[in-house]
Amino acid sequence: MICDSLKKIKKEIGKDVQLIAVSKTKPVEAIQTAYDCEQRDFGENKVQEMLEKYEHLPKDIHWHMIGHLQRNKVKYIAPFVHLIHGVDNAKLLKEIDKQAQKNNRIIKVLLQIKIAKEETKFGMNKIDLEAILNEYQNKTYPNIKIVGFMGMATNTQNHEQVAQEFSNLHKLLLSYQKKFPELTILSMGMSGDYKIAIAQGSNMVRIGSAIFGARDYQNI
């Protein structure tokens, strides 16, 4: 089932869109099955869960931290994390830079921009974004590479609203690419809205339930 779902989704999204298989709450066995079907990028939203899975799974997996990351937990994933998606403030960025230096690494991150109407969604505003990119340009974070933006749309059945929110983030990324050509990744879209996200310019989608089946919320 997992292999069939992976093949179906990869065919749908095309070669220009990277698939992050969201494996949070899923057992090691399910991830290994996806790995055996040539999937290499997996997303987790809890540090402890990512650490446990990292210990038991092949070391060429690319682990993506897609959840809200607390500063005091950065040190645990700094040695191996491939990409941190949800960086939404300068304090977190400074801690990632600090831990990257300790591990002699350059850690790639995405800046999370708030595009949803919901107050519960994380993300920085345009003023904070401008300030962070100015610091980045001035080499404030030498052990970090900002490679793009990430955003989560409003949880609504209004597809026009979702499309507009994704479109706004795509336009924002394009507006900065001349100054920062390394901003190449636009991480938008999950199981319920990835097709809308891709239509609006996403080139990285985070899909879990459409691959692994419904999550067991008792384990979250």
TASULMO-V355019 format. One record per residue. N is the residue number from 0. RES is the residue in one small letter. SS is DSSP state (a for helix, b for strand, c for the rest). PHI is phi in radians with two decimals (999 if undefined). NEAR is the number of other C-alpha atoms within 10 Angstrom. Layout:
N,RES,SS,PHI,NEAR / N,RES,SS,PHI,NEAR
This chain:
0,m,c,999,11 / 1,i,a,-1.09,16 / 2,c,a,-1.10,16 / 3,d,a,-1.10,12 / 4,s,a,-1.13,16 / 5,l,a,-1.05,21 / 6,k,a,-1.07,15 / 7,k,a,-1.09,13 / 8,i,a,-1.19,15 / 9,k,a,-1.09,15 / 10,k,a,-1.18,10 / 11,e,a,-1.16,11 / 12,i,a,-1.45,18 / 13,g,c,1.47,12 / 14,k,c,-1.30,10 / 15,d,c,-1.49,11 / 16,v,c,-2.00,18 / 17,q,b,-1.51,18 / 18,l,b,-1.76,23 / 19,i,b,-1.79,23 / 20,a,b,-1.42,26 / 21,v,b,-1.40,27 / 22,s,c,-1.82,27 / 23,k,c,-1.02,24 / 24,t,c,1.26,18 / 25,k,c,-1.58,21 / 26,p,c,-1.26,11 / 27,v,a,-0.96,15 / 28,e,a,-1.07,12 / 29,a,a,-1.19,14 / 30,i,a,-1.19,22 / 31,q,a,-1.08,16 / 32,t,a,-1.08,14 / 33,a,a,-1.12,24 / 34,y,a,-1.06,18 / 35,d,a,-1.14,11 / 36,c,c,-1.68,14 / 37,e,c,1.35,12 / 38,q,c,-1.45,19 / 39,r,c,-2.12,18 / 40,d,b,-1.89,21 / 41,f,b,-2.25,25 / 42,g,b,-1.98,24 / 43,e,b,-2.21,23 / 44,n,c,-2.02,20 / 45,k,c,-2.23,18 / 46,v,a,-1.07,18 / 47,q,a,-1.06,13 / 48,e,a,-1.15,16 / 49,m,a,-1.11,22 / 50,l,a,-1.07,16 / 51,e,a,-1.10,11 / 52,k,a,-1.24,19 / 53,y,a,-1.01,19 / 54,e,a,-1.17,9 / 55,h,a,-1.84,11 / 56,l,c,-2.11,14 / 57,p,c,-0.94,12 / 58,k,c,-1.42,10 / 59,d,c,-1.63,10 / 60,i,c,-1.23,16 / 61,h,b,-1.66,18 / 62,w,b,-1.60,26 / 63,h,b,-1.93,25 / 64,m,b,-1.54,24 / 65,i,c,-1.85,22 / 66,g,c,-1.60,17 / 67,h,c,-1.23,18 / 68,l,c,-1.73,18 / 69,q,c,-1.45,12 / 70,r,a,-1.05,13 / 71,n,a,-1.28,10 / 72,k,a,-1.90,14 / 73,v,a,-1.05,21 / 74,k,a,-1.04,16 / 75,y,a,-1.31,14 / 76,i,a,-1.79,21 / 77,a,c,-0.99,23 / 78,p,c,-1.18,15 / 79,f,c,-2.42,18 / 80,v,c,-1.02,20 / 81,h,c,-1.51,19 / 82,l,b,-2.68,21 / 83,i,b,-1.80,26 / 84,h,b,-1.47,25 / 85,g,b,-1.84,25 / 86,v,b,-1.41,27 / 87,d,c,-2.16,23 / 88,n,c,-2.78,17 / 89,a,a,-1.20,15 / 90,k,a,-1.10,11 / 91,l,a,-1.15,17 / 92,l,a,-1.08,21 / 93,k,a,-1.13,17 / 94,e,a,-1.21,18 / 95,i,a,-1.09,28 / 96,d,a,-1.07,24 / 97,k,a,-1.08,19 / 98,q,a,-1.27,20 / 99,a,a,-1.10,24 / 100,q,a,-1.09,17 / 101,k,a,-1.07,13 / 102,n,c,-1.73,15 / 103,n,c,0.96,12 / 104,r,c,-2.25,15 / 105,i,c,-1.88,18 / 106,i,b,-1.70,24 / 107,k,b,-1.50,19 / 108,v,b,-2.40,25 / 109,l,b,-1.98,23 / 110,l,b,-1.55,26 / 111,q,b,-1.52,24 / 112,i,b,-1.83,23 / 113,k,c,-1.38,22 / 114,i,c,-2.09,23 / 115,a,c,-1.46,20 / 116,k,c,-1.42,14 / 117,e,c,-1.24,11 / 118,e,c,-1.22,9 / 119,t,c,-1.33,7 / 120,k,c,-1.41,16 / 121,f,c,-1.45,20 / 122,g,c,2.48,23 / 123,m,b,-1.59,19 / 124,n,c,-1.58,14 / 125,k,a,-1.17,12 / 126,i,a,-1.16,8 / 127,d,a,-1.13,15 / 128,l,a,-1.05,18 / 129,e,a,-1.06,13 / 130,a,a,-1.13,12 / 131,i,a,-1.16,19 / 132,l,a,-1.17,17 / 133,n,a,-1.15,12 / 134,e,a,-1.10,13 / 135,y,a,-1.08,17 / 136,q,a,-1.12,13 / 137,n,c,-1.55,10 / 138,k,c,1.13,11 / 139,t,c,-1.20,15 / 140,y,c,-2.13,21 / 141,p,c,-1.18,16 / 142,n,c,-1.83,20 / 143,i,b,-2.21,21 / 144,k,b,-2.12,17 / 145,i,b,-1.44,22 / 146,v,b,-1.96,19 / 147,g,b,2.84,22 / 148,f,b,-2.08,24 / 149,m,b,-2.33,30 / 150,g,b,-2.65,27 / 151,m,c,-2.12,24 / 152,a,c,-1.35,23 / 153,t,c,-1.06,20 / 154,n,c,-1.40,15 / 155,t,c,-2.57,12 / 156,q,c,-1.49,10 / 157,n,c,-1.41,9 / 158,h,a,-1.15,13 / 159,e,a,-1.15,11 / 160,q,a,-1.14,16 / 161,v,a,-1.06,23 / 162,a,a,-1.07,19 / 163,q,a,-1.17,16 / 164,e,a,-1.13,21 / 165,f,a,-1.13,30 / 166,s,a,-1.07,20 / 167,n,a,-1.07,14 / 168,l,a,-1.23,25 / 169,h,a,-1.06,21 / 170,k,a,-1.11,12 / 171,l,a,-1.11,14 / 172,l,a,-1.06,20 / 173,l,a,-1.04,16 / 174,s,a,-1.18,11 / 175,y,a,-1.77,15 / 176,q,a,-1.19,13 / 177,k,c,-1.14,10 / 178,k,c,-1.43,11 / 179,f,c,-2.26,17 / 180,p,c,-1.10,11 / 181,e,c,-1.32,13 / 182,l,c,-1.38,19 / 183,t,c,-1.91,15 / 184,i,b,-1.80,20 / 185,l,b,-2.17,27 / 186,s,b,-1.60,30 / 187,m,b,-2.47,26 / 188,g,c,1.85,25 / 189,m,c,-2.20,22 / 190,s,c,-0.94,15 / 191,g,c,-1.49,14 / 192,d,c,-2.45,20 / 193,y,a,-1.15,18 / 194,k,a,-1.18,17 / 195,i,a,-1.13,20 / 196,a,a,-1.08,27 / 197,i,a,-1.11,23 / 198,a,a,-1.09,13 / 199,q,c,-1.78,21 / 200,g,c,1.92,19 / 201,s,c,-1.14,26 / 202,n,c,-2.15,21 / 203,m,b,-2.61,22 / 204,v,b,-2.12,25 / 205,r,b,-2.00,22 / 206,i,b,-2.15,23 / 207,g,c,-2.03,23 / 208,s,a,-1.10,18 / 209,a,a,-1.23,17 / 210,i,a,-1.78,22 / 211,f,a,-1.69,21 / 212,g,c,1.62,12 / 213,a,c,-1.04,10 / 214,r,c,-1.31,14 / 215,d,c,-1.54,10 / 216,y,a,-1.22,7 / 217,q,a,-1.17,6 / 218,n,a,-1.70,8 / 219,i,c,-1.42,11
